[in-house]
Structures are given as structure tokens and as C-alpha cells.
């Protein structure tokens, strides 16, 4: 998870576009010729895109600032790792 990339995705793309991108990347990973290291890279990209979607929801649905949304998202992720 890279917060600067998540912020970039969130600022420059609509959530629906990001959701479609995740679907395409997941489809890519399902092909038998995709190597494990390629899946790792795509997995990292998917994680960042999903983070951007979550940040966008916090901004639009809860009226948070970008900074607060980023901090809330990062705390949620770190909290889930600690458990």
C-alpha cells in the first residue's frame, strides 16, 4: 500500500473507472500464463486502487477532507494488520 499512489488514483479517476480497472486486473491474474511475481505486482496495484475507492467514499459520503480520508484509511489498514 502506497498512500501517495492511492491519493493520485483518487484525485485523477472516478470510482467507477477504478472498479472496472480492478475487474480487468483480476481477469488478467486468472490467466494460466501469469507468473507469480506478476501477480504480486498486480496485487499491489489492486490494493492501491481499492484504497483510492475507499478514500473517495470517505470524501464523498462522509464529507471528509482528503487529508482526513487518507489518515482514516491508513489507520483502518494498520488496525487490521495489528489484529
PyMOL Python script that loads the backbone (N, CA, C, O; Angstrom):
from pymol import cmd

cmd.read_pdbstr("""\
ATOM      1  N   UNK A   1       0.843  -1.167   0.000  1.00  0.00           N
ATOM      2  CA  UNK A   1       0.000   0.000   0.000  1.00  0.00           C
ATOM      3  C   UNK A   1       0.892   1.235   0.000  1.00  0.00           C
ATOM      4  O   UNK A   1       1.761   1.394   0.857  1.00  0.00           O
ATOM      5  N   UNK A   2       0.661   2.096  -0.969  1.00  0.00           N
ATOM      6  CA  UNK A   2       1.445   3.322  -1.067  1.00  0.00           C
ATOM      7  C   UNK A   2       0.476   4.499  -1.105  1.00  0.00           C
ATOM      8  O   UNK A   2      -0.201   4.730  -2.107  1.00  0.00           O
ATOM      9  N   UNK A   3       0.420   5.234  -0.003  1.00  0.00           N
ATOM     10  CA  UNK A   3      -0.542   6.315   0.140  1.00  0.00           C
ATOM     11  C   UNK A   3      -0.430   7.385  -0.943  1.00  0.00           C
ATOM     12  O   UNK A   3      -1.464   7.870  -1.401  1.00  0.00           O
ATOM     13  N   UNK A   4       0.769   7.780  -1.378  1.00  0.00           N
ATOM     14  CA  UNK A   4       0.839   8.773  -2.462  1.00  0.00           C
ATOM     15  C   UNK A   4       0.188   8.280  -3.763  1.00  0.00           C
ATOM     16  O   UNK A   4      -0.441   9.058  -4.480  1.00  0.00           O
ATOM     17  N   UNK A   5       0.341   7.002  -4.054  1.00  0.00           N
ATOM     18  CA  UNK A   5      -0.278   6.437  -5.261  1.00  0.00           C
ATOM     19  C   UNK A   5      -1.790   6.379  -5.089  1.00  0.00           C
ATOM     20  O   UNK A   5      -2.538   6.684  -6.018  1.00  0.00           O
ATOM     21  N   UNK A   6      -2.239   5.987  -3.901  1.00  0.00           N
ATOM     22  CA  UNK A   6      -3.676   5.942  -3.620  1.00  0.00           C
ATOM     23  C   UNK A   6      -4.289   7.323  -3.807  1.00  0.00           C
ATOM     24  O   UNK A   6      -5.337   7.458  -4.439  1.00  0.00           O
ATOM     25  N   UNK A   7      -3.644   8.342  -3.264  1.00  0.00           N
ATOM     26  CA  UNK A   7      -4.137   9.719  -3.418  1.00  0.00           C
ATOM     27  C   UNK A   7      -4.182  10.120  -4.892  1.00  0.00           C
ATOM     28  O   UNK A   7      -5.139  10.752  -5.339  1.00  0.00           O
ATOM     29  N   UNK A   8      -3.156   9.756  -5.634  1.00  0.00           N
ATOM     30  CA  UNK A   8      -3.096  10.079  -7.062  1.00  0.00           C
ATOM     31  C   UNK A   8      -4.254   9.427  -7.813  1.00  0.00           C
ATOM     32  O   UNK A   8      -4.934  10.079  -8.605  1.00  0.00           O
ATOM     33  N   UNK A   9      -4.471   8.140  -7.560  1.00  0.00           N
ATOM     34  CA  UNK A   9      -5.584   7.442  -8.203  1.00  0.00           C
ATOM     35  C   UNK A   9      -6.909   8.107  -7.854  1.00  0.00           C
ATOM     36  O   UNK A   9      -7.751   8.318  -8.727  1.00  0.00           O
ATOM     37  N   UNK A  10      -7.094   8.437  -6.580  1.00  0.00           N
ATOM     38  CA  UNK A  10      -8.362   9.000  -6.116  1.00  0.00           C
ATOM     39  C   UNK A  10      -8.627  10.367  -6.750  1.00  0.00           C
ATOM     40  O   UNK A  10      -9.758  10.669  -7.132  1.00  0.00           O
ATOM     41  N   UNK A  11      -7.602  11.178  -6.859  1.00  0.00           N
ATOM     42  CA  UNK A  11      -7.767  12.528  -7.414  1.00  0.00           C
ATOM     43  C   UNK A  11      -8.029  12.520  -8.915  1.00  0.00           C
ATOM     44  O   UNK A  11      -8.756  13.375  -9.421  1.00  0.00           O
ATOM     45  N   UNK A  12      -7.451  11.576  -9.620  1.00  0.00           N
ATOM     46  CA  UNK A  12      -7.439  11.616 -11.073  1.00  0.00           C
ATOM     47  C   UNK A  12      -8.373  10.648 -11.778  1.00  0.00           C
ATOM     48  O   UNK A  12      -8.356  10.553 -13.005  1.00  0.00           O
ATOM     49  N   UNK A  13      -9.195   9.921 -11.011  1.00  0.00           N
ATOM     50  CA  UNK A  13     -10.062   8.917 -11.623  1.00  0.00           C
ATOM     51  C   UNK A  13     -11.389   8.843 -10.880  1.00  0.00           C
ATOM     52  O   UNK A  13     -11.460   9.088  -9.676  1.00  0.00           O
ATOM     53  N   UNK A  14     -12.430   8.502 -11.616  1.00  0.00           N
ATOM     54  CA  UNK A  14     -13.729   8.269 -11.000  1.00  0.00           C
ATOM     55  C   UNK A  14     -13.747   6.864 -10.406  1.00  0.00           C
ATOM     56  O   UNK A  14     -13.069   5.963 -10.899  1.00  0.00           O
ATOM     57  N   UNK A  15     -14.533   6.687  -9.339  1.00  0.00           N
ATOM     58  CA  UNK A  15     -14.602   5.384  -8.667  1.00  0.00           C
ATOM     59  C   UNK A  15     -15.023   4.270  -9.612  1.00  0.00           C
ATOM     60  O   UNK A  15     -14.482   3.165  -9.552  1.00  0.00           O
ATOM     61  N   UNK A  16     -15.976   4.549 -10.475  1.00  0.00           N
ATOM     62  CA  UNK A  16     -16.456   3.518 -11.401  1.00  0.00           C
ATOM     63  C   UNK A  16     -15.334   3.054 -12.335  1.00  0.00           C
ATOM     64  O   UNK A  16     -15.212   1.865 -12.629  1.00  0.00           O
ATOM     65  N   UNK A  17     -14.537   3.984 -12.788  1.00  0.00           N
ATOM     66  CA  UNK A  17     -13.400   3.653 -13.651  1.00  0.00           C
ATOM     67  C   UNK A  17     -12.398   2.773 -12.895  1.00  0.00           C
ATOM     68  O   UNK A  17     -11.856   1.815 -13.448  1.00  0.00           O
ATOM     69  N   UNK A  18     -12.163   3.110 -11.635  1.00  0.00           N
ATOM     70  CA  UNK A  18     -11.244   2.323 -10.819  1.00  0.00           C
ATOM     71  C   UNK A  18     -11.786   0.918 -10.579  1.00  0.00           C
ATOM     72  O   UNK A  18     -11.029  -0.053 -10.605  1.00  0.00           O
ATOM     73  N   UNK A  19     -13.090   0.805 -10.346  1.00  0.00           N
ATOM     74  CA  UNK A  19     -13.699  -0.511 -10.140  1.00  0.00           C
ATOM     75  C   UNK A  19     -13.566  -1.382 -11.389  1.00  0.00           C
ATOM     76  O   UNK A  19     -13.295  -2.579 -11.289  1.00  0.00           O
ATOM     77  N   UNK A  20     -13.754  -0.789 -12.547  1.00  0.00           N
ATOM     78  CA  UNK A  20     -13.593  -1.541 -13.802  1.00  0.00           C
ATOM     79  C   UNK A  20     -12.138  -1.980 -13.989  1.00  0.00           C
ATOM     80  O   UNK A  20     -11.868  -3.074 -14.485  1.00  0.00           O
ATOM     81  N   UNK A  21     -11.222  -1.126 -13.590  1.00  0.00           N
ATOM     82  CA  UNK A  21      -9.797  -1.463 -13.696  1.00  0.00           C
ATOM     83  C   UNK A  21      -9.460  -2.670 -12.825  1.00  0.00           C
ATOM     84  O   UNK A  21      -8.710  -3.555 -13.238  1.00  0.00           O
ATOM     85  N   UNK A  22     -10.018  -2.698 -11.624  1.00  0.00           N
ATOM     86  CA  UNK A  22      -9.797  -3.853 -10.741  1.00  0.00           C
ATOM     87  C   UNK A  22     -10.312  -5.128 -11.402  1.00  0.00           C
ATOM     88  O   UNK A  22      -9.652  -6.165 -11.353  1.00  0.00           O
ATOM     89  N   UNK A  23     -11.485  -5.052 -12.017  1.00  0.00           N
ATOM     90  CA  UNK A  23     -12.045  -6.221 -12.693  1.00  0.00           C
ATOM     91  C   UNK A  23     -11.120  -6.723 -13.799  1.00  0.00           C
ATOM     92  O   UNK A  23     -10.925  -7.929 -13.947  1.00  0.00           O
ATOM     93  N   UNK A  24     -10.558  -5.810 -14.567  1.00  0.00           N
ATOM     94  CA  UNK A  24      -9.648  -6.191 -15.650  1.00  0.00           C
ATOM     95  C   UNK A  24      -8.376  -6.824 -15.085  1.00  0.00           C
ATOM     96  O   UNK A  24      -7.910  -7.842 -15.597  1.00  0.00           O
ATOM     97  N   UNK A  25      -7.823  -6.233 -14.045  1.00  0.00           N
ATOM     98  CA  UNK A  25      -6.604  -6.777 -13.446  1.00  0.00           C
ATOM     99  C   UNK A  25      -6.850  -8.152 -12.828  1.00  0.00           C
ATOM    100  O   UNK A  25      -5.994  -9.032 -12.922  1.00  0.00           O
ATOM    101  N   UNK A  26      -8.005  -8.346 -12.199  1.00  0.00           N
ATOM    102  CA  UNK A  26      -8.332  -9.662 -11.652  1.00  0.00           C
ATOM    103  C   UNK A  26      -8.453 -10.695 -12.767  1.00  0.00           C
ATOM    104  O   UNK A  26      -8.004 -11.832 -12.621  1.00  0.00           O
ATOM    105  N   UNK A  27      -9.057 -10.298 -13.871  1.00  0.00           N
ATOM    106  CA  UNK A  27      -9.173 -11.201 -15.018  1.00  0.00           C
ATOM    107  C   UNK A  27      -7.791 -11.573 -15.552  1.00  0.00           C
ATOM    108  O   UNK A  27      -7.540 -12.727 -15.899  1.00  0.00           O
ATOM    109  N   UNK A  28      -6.909 -10.595 -15.614  1.00  0.00           N
ATOM    110  CA  UNK A  28      -5.536 -10.841 -16.056  1.00  0.00           C
ATOM    111  C   UNK A  28      -4.877 -11.915 -15.188  1.00  0.00           C
ATOM    112  O   UNK A  28      -4.228 -12.828 -15.699  1.00  0.00           O
ATOM    113  N   UNK A  29      -5.052 -11.793 -13.874  1.00  0.00           N
ATOM    114  CA  UNK A  29      -4.410 -12.732 -12.944  1.00  0.00           C
ATOM    115  C   UNK A  29      -4.965 -14.147 -13.048  1.00  0.00           C
ATOM    116  O   UNK A  29      -4.303 -15.105 -12.646  1.00  0.00           O
ATOM    117  N   UNK A  30      -6.163 -14.284 -13.578  1.00  0.00           N
ATOM    118  CA  UNK A  30      -6.773 -15.603 -13.708  1.00  0.00           C
ATOM    119  C   UNK A  30      -6.188 -16.414 -14.868  1.00  0.00           C
ATOM    120  O   UNK A  30      -6.391 -17.626 -14.942  1.00  0.00           O
ATOM    121  N   UNK A  31      -5.472 -15.756 -15.761  1.00  0.00           N
ATOM    122  CA  UNK A  31      -4.915 -16.487 -16.910  1.00  0.00           C
ATOM    123  C   UNK A  31      -3.753 -17.362 -16.451  1.00  0.00           C
ATOM    124  O   UNK A  31      -2.950 -16.955 -15.611  1.00  0.00           O
ATOM    125  N   UNK A  32      -3.677 -18.536 -16.996  1.00  0.00           N
ATOM    126  CA  UNK A  32      -2.682 -19.520 -16.553  1.00  0.00           C
ATOM    127  C   UNK A  32      -1.242 -19.131 -16.853  1.00  0.00           C
ATOM    128  O   UNK A  32      -0.323 -19.661 -16.229  1.00  0.00           O
ATOM    129  N   UNK A  33      -1.026 -18.218 -17.793  1.00  0.00           N
ATOM    130  CA  UNK A  33       0.360 -17.871 -18.129  1.00  0.00           C
ATOM    131  C   UNK A  33       0.933 -16.756 -17.245  1.00  0.00           C
ATOM    132  O   UNK A  33       2.106 -16.409 -17.377  1.00  0.00           O
ATOM    133  N   UNK A  34       0.135 -16.206 -16.364  1.00  0.00           N
ATOM    134  CA  UNK A  34       0.618 -15.128 -15.494  1.00  0.00           C
ATOM    135  C   UNK A  34       1.492 -15.734 -14.398  1.00  0.00           C
ATOM    136  O   UNK A  34       1.088 -16.654 -13.688  1.00  0.00           O
ATOM    137  N   UNK A  35       2.691 -15.193 -14.285  1.00  0.00           N
ATOM    138  CA  UNK A  35       3.655 -15.702 -13.314  1.00  0.00           C
ATOM    139  C   UNK A  35       3.385 -15.120 -11.926  1.00  0.00           C
ATOM    140  O   UNK A  35       2.700 -14.107 -11.778  1.00  0.00           O
ATOM    141  N   UNK A  36       3.938 -15.783 -10.923  1.00  0.00           N
ATOM    142  CA  UNK A  36       3.692 -15.375  -9.539  1.00  0.00           C
ATOM    143  C   UNK A  36       4.161 -13.952  -9.253  1.00  0.00           C
ATOM    144  O   UNK A  36       3.459 -13.197  -8.580  1.00  0.00           O
ATOM    145  N   UNK A  37       5.325 -13.579  -9.751  1.00  0.00           N
ATOM    146  CA  UNK A  37       5.811 -12.219  -9.477  1.00  0.00           C
ATOM    147  C   UNK A  37       4.930 -11.172 -10.167  1.00  0.00           C
ATOM    148  O   UNK A  37       4.780 -10.058  -9.666  1.00  0.00           O
ATOM    149  N   UNK A  38       4.351 -11.528 -11.312  1.00  0.00           N
ATOM    150  CA  UNK A  38       3.413 -10.615 -11.985  1.00  0.00           C
ATOM    151  C   UNK A  38       2.144 -10.453 -11.155  1.00  0.00           C
ATOM    152  O   UNK A  38       1.593  -9.357 -11.054  1.00  0.00           O
ATOM    153  N   UNK A  39       1.689 -11.546 -10.566  1.00  0.00           N
ATOM    154  CA  UNK A  39       0.513 -11.480  -9.695  1.00  0.00           C
ATOM    155  C   UNK A  39       0.777 -10.611  -8.470  1.00  0.00           C
ATOM    156  O   UNK A  39      -0.107  -9.889  -8.009  1.00  0.00           O
ATOM    157  N   UNK A  40       1.991 -10.685  -7.950  1.00  0.00           N
ATOM    158  CA  UNK A  40       2.345  -9.851  -6.800  1.00  0.00           C
ATOM    159  C   UNK A  40       2.263  -8.366  -7.144  1.00  0.00           C
ATOM    160  O   UNK A  40       1.740  -7.566  -6.368  1.00  0.00           O
ATOM    161  N   UNK A  41       2.782  -8.013  -8.304  1.00  0.00           N
ATOM    162  CA  UNK A  41       2.749  -6.614  -8.746  1.00  0.00           C
ATOM    163  C   UNK A  41       1.310  -6.167  -8.973  1.00  0.00           C
ATOM    164  O   UNK A  41       0.912  -5.090  -8.528  1.00  0.00           O
ATOM    165  N   UNK A  42       0.540  -6.985  -9.659  1.00  0.00           N
ATOM    166  CA  UNK A  42      -0.854  -6.646  -9.926  1.00  0.00           C
ATOM    167  C   UNK A  42      -1.631  -6.563  -8.608  1.00  0.00           C
ATOM    168  O   UNK A  42      -2.496  -5.702  -8.451  1.00  0.00           O
ATOM    169  N   UNK A  43      -1.326  -7.449  -7.670  1.00  0.00           N
ATOM    170  CA  UNK A  43      -1.978  -7.409  -6.358  1.00  0.00           C
ATOM    171  C   UNK A  43      -1.721  -6.099  -5.642  1.00  0.00           C
ATOM    172  O   UNK A  43      -2.626  -5.544  -5.018  1.00  0.00           O
ATOM    173  N   UNK A  44      -0.512  -5.603  -5.723  1.00  0.00           N
ATOM    174  CA  UNK A  44      -0.174  -4.308  -5.111  1.00  0.00           C
ATOM    175  C   UNK A  44      -0.948  -3.180  -5.786  1.00  0.00           C
ATOM    176  O   UNK A  44      -1.439  -2.271  -5.116  1.00  0.00           O
ATOM    177  N   UNK A  45      -1.055  -3.238  -7.099  1.00  0.00           N
ATOM    178  CA  UNK A  45      -1.812  -2.219  -7.836  1.00  0.00           C
ATOM    179  C   UNK A  45      -3.288  -2.271  -7.444  1.00  0.00           C
ATOM    180  O   UNK A  45      -3.909  -1.233  -7.215  1.00  0.00           O
ATOM    181  N   UNK A  46      -3.843  -3.470  -7.367  1.00  0.00           N
ATOM    182  CA  UNK A  46      -5.244  -3.623  -6.971  1.00  0.00           C
ATOM    183  C   UNK A  46      -5.468  -3.064  -5.570  1.00  0.00           C
ATOM    184  O   UNK A  46      -6.472  -2.396  -5.323  1.00  0.00           O
ATOM    185  N   UNK A  47      -4.554  -3.329  -4.662  1.00  0.00           N
ATOM    186  CA  UNK A  47      -4.660  -2.804  -3.300  1.00  0.00           C
ATOM    187  C   UNK A  47      -4.687  -1.282  -3.305  1.00  0.00           C
ATOM    188  O   UNK A  47      -5.490  -0.674  -2.597  1.00  0.00           O
ATOM    189  N   UNK A  48      -3.828  -0.667  -4.087  1.00  0.00           N
ATOM    190  CA  UNK A  48      -3.800   0.793  -4.161  1.00  0.00           C
ATOM    191  C   UNK A  48      -5.079   1.357  -4.782  1.00  0.00           C
ATOM    192  O   UNK A  48      -5.589   2.384  -4.335  1.00  0.00           O
ATOM    193  N   UNK A  49      -5.586   0.693  -5.799  1.00  0.00           N
ATOM    194  CA  UNK A  49      -6.821   1.153  -6.433  1.00  0.00           C
ATOM    195  C   UNK A  49      -7.994   1.019  -5.456  1.00  0.00           C
ATOM    196  O   UNK A  49      -8.820   1.924  -5.341  1.00  0.00           O
ATOM    197  N   UNK A  50      -8.058  -0.110  -4.759  1.00  0.00           N
ATOM    198  CA  UNK A  50      -9.131  -0.300  -3.776  1.00  0.00           C
ATOM    199  C   UNK A  50      -9.043   0.763  -2.678  1.00  0.00           C
ATOM    200  O   UNK A  50     -10.068   1.243  -2.193  1.00  0.00           O
ATOM    201  N   UNK A  51      -7.840   1.125  -2.296  1.00  0.00           N
ATOM    202  CA  UNK A  51      -7.659   2.203  -1.313  1.00  0.00           C
ATOM    203  C   UNK A  51      -8.176   3.532  -1.830  1.00  0.00           C
ATOM    204  O   UNK A  51      -8.773   4.307  -1.083  1.00  0.00           O
ATOM    205  N   UNK A  52      -7.947   3.794  -3.104  1.00  0.00           N
ATOM    206  CA  UNK A  52      -8.433   5.033  -3.708  1.00  0.00           C
ATOM    207  C   UNK A  52      -9.963   5.070  -3.715  1.00  0.00           C
ATOM    208  O   UNK A  52     -10.565   6.119  -3.491  1.00  0.00           O
ATOM    209  N   UNK A  53     -10.574   3.935  -3.969  1.00  0.00           N
ATOM    210  CA  UNK A  53     -12.035   3.856  -3.963  1.00  0.00           C
ATOM    211  C   UNK A  53     -12.555   4.117  -2.551  1.00  0.00           C
ATOM    212  O   UNK A  53     -13.527   4.851  -2.372  1.00  0.00           O
ATOM    213  N   UNK A  54     -11.913   3.522  -1.553  1.00  0.00           N
ATOM    214  CA  UNK A  54     -12.327   3.739  -0.163  1.00  0.00           C
ATOM    215  C   UNK A  54     -12.145   5.198   0.254  1.00  0.00           C
ATOM    216  O   UNK A  54     -13.011   5.773   0.912  1.00  0.00           O
ATOM    217  N   UNK A  55     -11.029   5.786  -0.126  1.00  0.00           N
ATOM    218  CA  UNK A  55     -10.803   7.207   0.183  1.00  0.00           C
ATOM    219  C   UNK A  55     -11.867   8.077  -0.464  1.00  0.00           C
ATOM    220  O   UNK A  55     -12.377   9.008   0.159  1.00  0.00           O
ATOM    221  N   UNK A  56     -12.200   7.779  -1.704  1.00  0.00           N
ATOM    222  CA  UNK A  56     -13.215   8.550  -2.413  1.00  0.00           C
ATOM    223  C   UNK A  56     -14.560   8.469  -1.692  1.00  0.00           C
ATOM    224  O   UNK A  56     -15.271   9.469  -1.594  1.00  0.00           O
ATOM    225  N   UNK A  57     -14.909   7.290  -1.190  1.00  0.00           N
ATOM    226  CA  UNK A  57     -16.153   7.128  -0.437  1.00  0.00           C
ATOM    227  C   UNK A  57     -16.140   7.976   0.832  1.00  0.00           C
ATOM    228  O   UNK A  57     -17.143   8.603   1.173  1.00  0.00           O
ATOM    229  N   UNK A  58     -15.012   7.996   1.526  1.00  0.00           N
ATOM    230  CA  UNK A  58     -14.915   8.795   2.743  1.00  0.00           C
ATOM    231  C   UNK A  58     -15.074  10.285   2.442  1.00  0.00           C
ATOM    232  O   UNK A  58     -15.700  11.019   3.206  1.00  0.00           O
ATOM    233  N   UNK A  59     -14.509  10.714   1.337  1.00  0.00           N
ATOM    234  CA  UNK A  59     -14.589  12.127   0.958  1.00  0.00           C
ATOM    235  C   UNK A  59     -16.012  12.484   0.534  1.00  0.00           C
ATOM    236  O   UNK A  59     -16.567  13.485   0.986  1.00  0.00           O
ATOM    237  N   UNK A  60     -16.594  11.667  -0.333  1.00  0.00           N
ATOM    238  CA  UNK A  60     -17.920  11.992  -0.880  1.00  0.00           C
ATOM    239  C   UNK A  60     -19.063  11.690   0.082  1.00  0.00           C
ATOM    240  O   UNK A  60     -19.984  12.493   0.228  1.00  0.00           O
ATOM    241  N   UNK A  61     -19.005  10.541   0.734  1.00  0.00           N
ATOM    242  CA  UNK A  61     -20.114  10.134   1.593  1.00  0.00           C
ATOM    243  C   UNK A  61     -20.072  10.758   2.985  1.00  0.00           C
ATOM    244  O   UNK A  61     -21.115  11.073   3.559  1.00  0.00           O
ATOM    245  N   UNK A  62     -18.882  10.935   3.520  1.00  0.00           N
ATOM    246  CA  UNK A  62     -18.751  11.441   4.886  1.00  0.00           C
ATOM    247  C   UNK A  62     -18.286  12.891   4.935  1.00  0.00           C
ATOM    248  O   UNK A  62     -18.196  13.485   6.009  1.00  0.00           O
ATOM    249  N   UNK A  63     -17.991  13.457   3.768  1.00  0.00           N
ATOM    250  CA  UNK A  63     -17.577  14.853   3.711  1.00  0.00           C
ATOM    251  C   UNK A  63     -16.215  15.140   4.317  1.00  0.00           C
ATOM    252  O   UNK A  63     -15.942  16.264   4.739  1.00  0.00           O
ATOM    253  N   UNK A  64     -15.370  14.136   4.359  1.00  0.00           N
ATOM    254  CA  UNK A  64     -14.026  14.326   4.926  1.00  0.00           C
ATOM    255  C   UNK A  64     -13.136  15.074   3.946  1.00  0.00           C
ATOM    256  O   UNK A  64     -13.357  15.058   2.735  1.00  0.00           O
ATOM    257  N   UNK A  65     -12.133  15.722   4.498  1.00  0.00           N
ATOM    258  CA  UNK A  65     -11.105  16.318   3.645  1.00  0.00           C
ATOM    259  C   UNK A  65     -10.231  15.187   3.115  1.00  0.00           C
ATOM    260  O   UNK A  65     -10.258  14.069   3.630  1.00  0.00           O
ATOM    261  N   UNK A  66      -9.468  15.493   2.095  1.00  0.00           N
ATOM    262  CA  UNK A  66      -8.577  14.466   1.529  1.00  0.00           C
ATOM    263  C   UNK A  66      -7.597  13.959   2.583  1.00  0.00           C
ATOM    264  O   UNK A  66      -7.338  12.759   2.681  1.00  0.00           O
ATOM    265  N   UNK A  67      -7.063  14.879   3.361  1.00  0.00           N
ATOM    266  CA  UNK A  67      -6.088  14.515   4.399  1.00  0.00           C
ATOM    267  C   UNK A  67      -6.729  13.612   5.449  1.00  0.00           C
ATOM    268  O   UNK A  67      -6.149  12.594   5.827  1.00  0.00           O
ATOM    269  N   UNK A  68      -7.924  13.978   5.923  1.00  0.00           N
ATOM    270  CA  UNK A  68      -8.609  13.158   6.924  1.00  0.00           C
ATOM    271  C   UNK A  68      -8.983  11.789   6.363  1.00  0.00           C
ATOM    272  O   UNK A  68      -8.863  10.776   7.052  1.00  0.00           O
ATOM    273  N   UNK A  69      -9.434  11.764   5.115  1.00  0.00           N
ATOM    274  CA  UNK A  69      -9.785  10.487   4.483  1.00  0.00           C
ATOM    275  C   UNK A  69      -8.553   9.588   4.367  1.00  0.00           C
ATOM    276  O   UNK A  69      -8.630   8.387   4.627  1.00  0.00           O
ATOM    277  N   UNK A  70      -7.431  10.167   3.980  1.00  0.00           N
ATOM    278  CA  UNK A  70      -6.187   9.389   3.864  1.00  0.00           C
ATOM    279  C   UNK A  70      -5.764   8.846   5.224  1.00  0.00           C
ATOM    280  O   UNK A  70      -5.377   7.683   5.338  1.00  0.00           O
ATOM    281  N   UNK A  71      -5.837   9.683   6.252  1.00  0.00           N
ATOM    282  CA  UNK A  71      -5.457   9.246   7.605  1.00  0.00           C
ATOM    283  C   UNK A  71      -6.401   8.168   8.127  1.00  0.00           C
ATOM    284  O   UNK A  71      -5.955   7.190   8.728  1.00  0.00           O
ATOM    285  N   UNK A  72      -7.698   8.341   7.900  1.00  0.00           N
ATOM    286  CA  UNK A  72      -8.687   7.351   8.341  1.00  0.00           C
ATOM    287  C   UNK A  72      -8.449   6.022   7.644  1.00  0.00           C
ATOM    288  O   UNK A  72      -8.471   4.967   8.278  1.00  0.00           O
ATOM    289  N   UNK A  73      -8.223   6.077   6.345  1.00  0.00           N
ATOM    290  CA  UNK A  73      -7.973   4.850   5.595  1.00  0.00           C
ATOM    291  C   UNK A  73      -6.701   4.168   6.086  1.00  0.00           C
ATOM    292  O   UNK A  73      -6.697   2.957   6.310  1.00  0.00           O
ATOM    293  N   UNK A  74      -5.627   4.925   6.253  1.00  0.00           N
ATOM    294  CA  UNK A  74      -4.353   4.348   6.701  1.00  0.00           C
ATOM    295  C   UNK A  74      -4.503   3.724   8.089  1.00  0.00           C
ATOM    296  O   UNK A  74      -3.971   2.642   8.337  1.00  0.00           O
ATOM    297  N   UNK A  75      -5.216   4.388   8.988  1.00  0.00           N
ATOM    298  CA  UNK A  75      -5.431   3.830  10.332  1.00  0.00           C
ATOM    299  C   UNK A  75      -6.238   2.547  10.271  1.00  0.00           C
ATOM    300  O   UNK A  75      -5.961   1.604  11.012  1.00  0.00           O
ATOM    301  N   UNK A  76      -7.237   2.500   9.391  1.00  0.00           N
ATOM    302  CA  UNK A  76      -8.055   1.299   9.244  1.00  0.00           C
ATOM    303  C   UNK A  76      -7.194   0.132   8.758  1.00  0.00           C
ATOM    304  O   UNK A  76      -7.311  -0.986   9.259  1.00  0.00           O
ATOM    305  N   UNK A  77      -6.342   0.398   7.792  1.00  0.00           N
ATOM    306  CA  UNK A  77      -5.476  -0.674   7.270  1.00  0.00           C
ATOM    307  C   UNK A  77      -4.488  -1.133   8.320  1.00  0.00           C
ATOM    308  O   UNK A  77      -4.307  -2.333   8.528  1.00  0.00           O
ATOM    309  N   UNK A  78      -3.851  -0.188   8.982  1.00  0.00           N
ATOM    310  CA  UNK A  78      -2.881  -0.552  10.014  1.00  0.00           C
ATOM    311  C   UNK A  78      -3.561  -1.267  11.169  1.00  0.00           C
ATOM    312  O   UNK A  78      -2.985  -2.185  11.752  1.00  0.00           O
ATOM    313  N   UNK A  79      -4.787  -0.858  11.509  1.00  0.00           N
ATOM    314  CA  UNK A  79      -5.539  -1.532  12.564  1.00  0.00           C
ATOM    315  C   UNK A  79      -5.865  -2.968  12.211  1.00  0.00           C
ATOM    316  O   UNK A  79      -5.849  -3.844  13.077  1.00  0.00           O
ATOM    317  N   UNK A  80      -6.160  -3.216  10.943  1.00  0.00           N
ATOM    318  CA  UNK A  80      -6.476  -4.587  10.528  1.00  0.00           C
ATOM    319  C   UNK A  80      -5.222  -5.461  10.497  1.00  0.00           C
ATOM    320  O   UNK A  80      -5.301  -6.676  10.680  1.00  0.00           O
ATOM    321  N   UNK A  81      -4.077  -4.844  10.268  1.00  0.00           N
ATOM    322  CA  UNK A  81      -2.811  -5.595  10.261  1.00  0.00           C
ATOM    323  C   UNK A  81      -2.419  -5.977  11.691  1.00  0.00           C
ATOM    324  O   UNK A  81      -1.913  -7.070  11.942  1.00  0.00           O
ATOM    325  N   UNK A  82      -2.664  -5.053  12.615  1.00  0.00           N
ATOM    326  CA  UNK A  82      -2.298  -5.293  14.029  1.00  0.00           C
ATOM    327  C   UNK A  82      -3.112  -6.399  14.677  1.00  0.00           C
ATOM    328  O   UNK A  82      -2.649  -7.028  15.629  1.00  0.00           O
ATOM    329  N   UNK A  83      -4.317  -6.648  14.179  1.00  0.00           N
ATOM    330  CA  UNK A  83      -5.198  -7.630  14.830  1.00  0.00           C
ATOM    331  C   UNK A  83      -4.755  -9.000  14.559  1.00  0.00           C
ATOM    332  O   UNK A  83      -5.377  -9.954  15.026  1.00  0.00           O
TER     333      UNK A  83
END
""", "prot")
cmd.dss("prot")
cmd.show_as("cartoon", "prot")
cmd.util.cbc("prot")
cmd.orient("prot")
